[in-house]
Amino acid sequence: MIVPSSMLVDSHCHVNRLGVGGSRAVADALAAGVARVGGVAQSEADWEPLLALRSQFPTNLDVGVGYHPSPEEEPMFFERCSVSDAASRLREFIQTHNGPNSHPGARPISMVGEIGLDWKFGRTPAQRQKQTALLREQIQVAMEFSLPINLHSRRSERDVLAVATEFAPRVPCLLHWFTKTSKLSLAAARAGVYISIGPDVTYDEKIQSVVRGISGGGEAVLRHILLETDGPVVHQGQEAQPAWIPRVCSSVAAIFGISVDDLSLAVNKNYISFLGY
C-alpha cells in the first residue's frame, strides 16, 4: 500500500551525523515518501550544521537544538558544563535565529532537543542532580520561546516521564524511543505526552510485545504516537536513516491492527500537534 507522502514523518533523527551525509539522507527520505524529518542535536556542535541543512530543505527538516546530557563524543559532558551558561547560550541561539514573534512554521528552530536524563552515565546523586538541573533549565528556555521538547531517557524512564508529565500541560513533550515497557508508554500517552517508536519494532520480538501492549491504549495512544529512526543508531549492522520510516510504520500498523494509511494519518496529525504547525 502506498502511503501519501504528506503523512510520513521521522520525529527524531541526528540527521547531520549520518554517514551518508545529511543532504543525501533527507533526499533519500523524500524519495521514500517521508515528508518531514525532526533533526535533533546532541551537542552545540550540531546546531549550525542542522540549520545549514534546513536551508536546503526548509519545508522538510524541523530542527531541534539543545544539550544532551551525555553526547556520544563526550558522555560526561554534564559534569563539566555550567547549567546557567548552557541555558544562556541556548536562549541566545534561539533568540538570534527565531526572533521574538515569528510564526511557528517559519521559525528555523522548531523544538528544543535532544535533552533529558541519562542514568547510564549519571550514577551518583550529585551527577543526577546536575543532569536534572540542566534538563529543567532547558525546559524553561523552551517555554520562553513556546517550543516543544524532545526528551532522552536512557535508564531514567520513570524520572523523565515524571518531568514530562509535570510540564506537558504547558509545553508539548515527546519521549523519544519510549518502548521500555508498555506500562510506562501507556502512562505517558494518558498523561498527554507524545511517545515515539523506533526501527527495532521491525525485528525485535521484545519491542513488538511492548508495542502490542501499547496498542491496547486506544484513542489516548493514537493521539500521542509518533515514529522515529534515531539515526545513526545501528540496527542489524546498518545505520538507521529517515528513509526507513515506511518500514517502521508498516510494522507498527500491523501490530496495532489498523491500516498503514490510518496510522500514518494519526502520526502526521500528532507531529503537527507536537510542533504546533
Secondary structure, DSSP 8 states (H G I E B T S, - for coil): ----GGG-EEEEE-GGG-TT-HHHHHHHHHHTT--EEEEE-SSGGGHHHHHHHHHHSTTTEEEEE---SS-TT-TTHHHHS-HHHHHHHHHHHHHHHHTTT--GGG-SEEEEEEEEEETTT--SHHHHHHHHHHHHHHHHHHHHTT--EEEEEET-HHHHHHHHHHHTTTS-EEETT--S-HHHHHHHHHTT-EEEE-GGGGT-HHHHHHHHHHGGGTHHHHTTEEE---TT-EETTEE--GGGHHHHHHHHHHHHTS-HHHHHHHHHHHHHHHHT-
